[in-house]
Every structure is written in C-alpha cells, then in structure tokens.
C-alpha cells in the first residue's frame, strides 16, 4: 500500500494514462490470434480509495475488449501470445493470493504500474476478455493544493 507521501506525489495526467492504455491495447490486439467482438467503449474511471488517510481525488481508468466464445486451442494460443508480448514489454506476473484464479493472466508493469488482464483463458464456459488499467493518477497530474 502506498504511503500518504507517495500518494501525494505528482503523477501522469488522466489523459496521459488513457493514451498509454490505448497504446498497450493496440500492441496487444495486433499480436493476439483473436479479434474482439465488442469493446468496453468509453474508459471506466473510478476514484481511488485513499483508505481515509487521503489525499482524495486520484483516479484510476481502464478500458478493454470482449472476444466472445473462443475455441480452447485458440484460447491457449492467445494466452501464450499475450504473456510473451507483455513480458517482452517489461510486465511481470501478479498472483493475488488468496484470490488467485487460474482462468486469468494478470500482469503488471513495475515501471509504470499499469495492469493488463486476459480473462477466460482456461474456462471454456466463459468469454475471453482483455482489460488494461492505469495506476491511480491525479486528473491533471498534480495533487490539489
């Protein structure tokens, strides 16, 4: 968990975070052997929880795609391509014990704290989906005075 001092530092802007998400998504979509059937559309912005310690007002944003029902062999191929690409980009595996779920690949970039998740990779009863989310950022890059 970030300390109050770490949370009070300037960040990239929300617009820069959205641009970075779109860059990651474009790279991922270009490498996957599957094409999306639907987009999540607009970015989903959520206020970050400051655990009542403050400061409040930071935002996390995300965007993703749904690939629908994908055959098992293609799911495995997509999972491999996703993992390889993101590790080449500096992302590292995240295992959220005790909530770890074998049906998703969750990777985080330690240099910018962006998170990329490919869900539905092993469960044929679920649709495959992709989501990239930003770390908590100040909408204009700096905390309020």
C-alpha positions as CSV (number, residue, x, y, z in Angstrom):
1,X,0.0,0.0,0.0
2,X,1.2,3.5,-0.9
3,X,2.1,5.8,2.0
4,X,0.4,9.3,2.2
5,X,3.7,10.8,1.0
6,X,3.8,8.5,-2.1
7,X,0.1,9.2,-2.9
8,X,0.8,13.0,-2.7
9,X,3.4,13.0,-5.4
10,X,2.6,14.2,-8.9
11,X,1.6,11.6,-11.5
12,X,0.9,11.5,-15.2
13,X,-2.4,13.1,-16.1
14,X,-5.6,11.1,-16.6
15,X,-5.4,11.9,-20.4
16,X,-1.8,10.5,-20.5
17,X,-3.0,7.4,-18.7
18,X,-5.7,6.9,-21.2
19,X,-3.3,7.3,-24.1
20,X,-0.9,4.8,-22.5
21,X,-3.8,2.3,-22.1
22,X,-4.8,2.7,-25.8
23,X,-1.1,2.2,-26.8
24,X,-0.9,-1.1,-24.7
25,X,-4.3,-2.3,-26.1
26,X,-3.2,-1.6,-29.7
27,X,0.0,-3.6,-29.2
28,X,-1.9,-6.5,-27.6
29,X,-4.6,-6.6,-30.2
30,X,-2.0,-6.6,-33.0
31,X,-0.4,-9.7,-31.6
32,X,-3.4,-11.8,-30.5
33,X,-4.7,-14.5,-32.8
34,X,-8.3,-13.5,-31.9
35,X,-10.2,-10.3,-32.7
36,X,-12.6,-8.6,-30.3
37,X,-16.3,-8.9,-30.8
38,X,-17.0,-5.9,-28.6
39,X,-15.3,-3.0,-26.9
40,X,-16.0,-1.8,-23.4
41,X,-16.3,1.5,-25.2
42,X,-15.5,4.6,-23.2
43,X,-12.9,4.5,-20.4
44,X,-14.2,3.5,-17.0
45,X,-12.9,6.0,-14.4
46,X,-13.1,5.2,-10.7
47,X,-11.9,7.3,-7.8
48,X,-9.1,5.6,-6.0
49,X,-9.6,4.5,-2.4
50,X,-7.4,6.6,-0.1
51,X,-8.2,4.4,2.9
52,X,-9.4,7.5,4.7
53,X,-5.8,8.7,5.0
54,X,-6.0,10.9,2.0
55,X,-5.4,12.6,-0.2
56,X,-8.6,12.0,-2.1
57,X,-9.1,12.8,-5.7
58,X,-6.9,10.4,-7.6
59,X,-8.5,8.4,-10.4
60,X,-7.9,5.0,-12.0
61,X,-9.0,4.4,-15.5
62,X,-9.4,1.2,-17.6
63,X,-10.7,0.0,-21.0
64,X,-11.0,-3.4,-22.5
65,X,-12.4,-5.7,-25.1
66,X,-14.5,-8.9,-25.2
67,X,-13.6,-11.7,-27.6
68,X,-16.7,-13.8,-27.1
69,X,-16.7,-17.6,-27.1
70,X,-13.3,-18.7,-28.3
71,X,-12.3,-22.3,-29.0
72,X,-10.0,-23.9,-26.4
73,X,-6.9,-24.2,-28.7
74,X,-7.2,-20.6,-29.7
75,X,-7.6,-19.6,-26.0
76,X,-4.3,-21.3,-25.3
77,X,-2.6,-19.6,-28.3
78,X,-4.0,-16.2,-27.3
79,X,-2.8,-16.7,-23.7
80,X,0.7,-17.6,-24.8
81,X,0.9,-14.6,-27.2
82,X,-0.4,-12.2,-24.5
83,X,2.0,-13.5,-21.9
84,X,5.0,-13.4,-24.3
85,X,4.2,-9.9,-25.6
86,X,3.6,-8.3,-22.2
87,X,6.7,-9.9,-20.6
88,X,8.8,-8.5,-23.5
89,X,7.3,-5.1,-22.6
90,X,8.5,-5.5,-19.1
91,X,5.3,-6.7,-17.4
92,X,5.5,-9.3,-14.6
93,X,3.1,-11.9,-13.4
94,X,0.8,-10.9,-10.5
95,X,-0.6,-13.6,-8.3
96,X,-3.2,-12.2,-5.9
97,X,-3.3,-14.8,-3.2
98,X,-5.8,-15.8,-1.8
99,X,-7.9,-14.6,-4.8
100,X,-5.6,-16.1,-7.5
101,X,-7.7,-17.5,-10.2
102,X,-6.2,-19.9,-12.8
103,X,-8.5,-18.6,-15.5
104,X,-6.8,-15.2,-16.0
105,X,-3.4,-13.9,-16.8
106,X,-2.7,-10.8,-14.7
107,X,0.5,-8.9,-15.5
108,X,1.7,-5.5,-14.1
109,X,4.4,-3.3,-15.4
110,X,6.7,-2.3,-12.5
111,X,8.0,0.8,-14.3
112,X,4.6,2.5,-14.7
113,X,2.2,0.3,-12.6
114,X,-0.2,-0.4,-15.5
115,X,-2.1,-3.7,-15.2
116,X,-3.1,-5.9,-18.1
117,X,-5.5,-8.9,-17.6
118,X,-6.6,-11.5,-20.1
119,X,-9.5,-13.3,-18.5
120,X,-11.3,-16.5,-19.6
121,X,-8.1,-18.2,-20.8
122,X,-8.8,-21.7,-19.5
123,X,-12.6,-21.9,-18.8
124,X,-14.5,-22.7,-22.0
125,X,-17.8,-21.7,-20.3
126,X,-16.6,-18.0,-20.0
127,X,-16.0,-15.4,-22.7
128,X,-12.4,-14.2,-23.2
129,X,-11.9,-10.6,-22.2
130,X,-9.0,-8.2,-22.1
131,X,-8.6,-5.2,-19.8
132,X,-5.8,-2.7,-19.2
133,X,-6.0,-0.3,-16.2
134,X,-3.9,2.5,-15.0
135,X,-2.4,3.2,-11.6
136,X,-4.0,5.9,-9.5
137,X,-3.3,9.3,-11.1
138,X,-4.2,12.9,-10.4
139,X,-6.5,14.0,-13.2
140,X,-4.3,17.0,-14.0
141,X,-1.1,15.3,-12.8
142,X,-0.7,17.2,-9.5
143,X,-2.5,16.9,-6.2
144,X,-4.8,19.7,-5.2
145,X,-3.1,22.5,-3.3
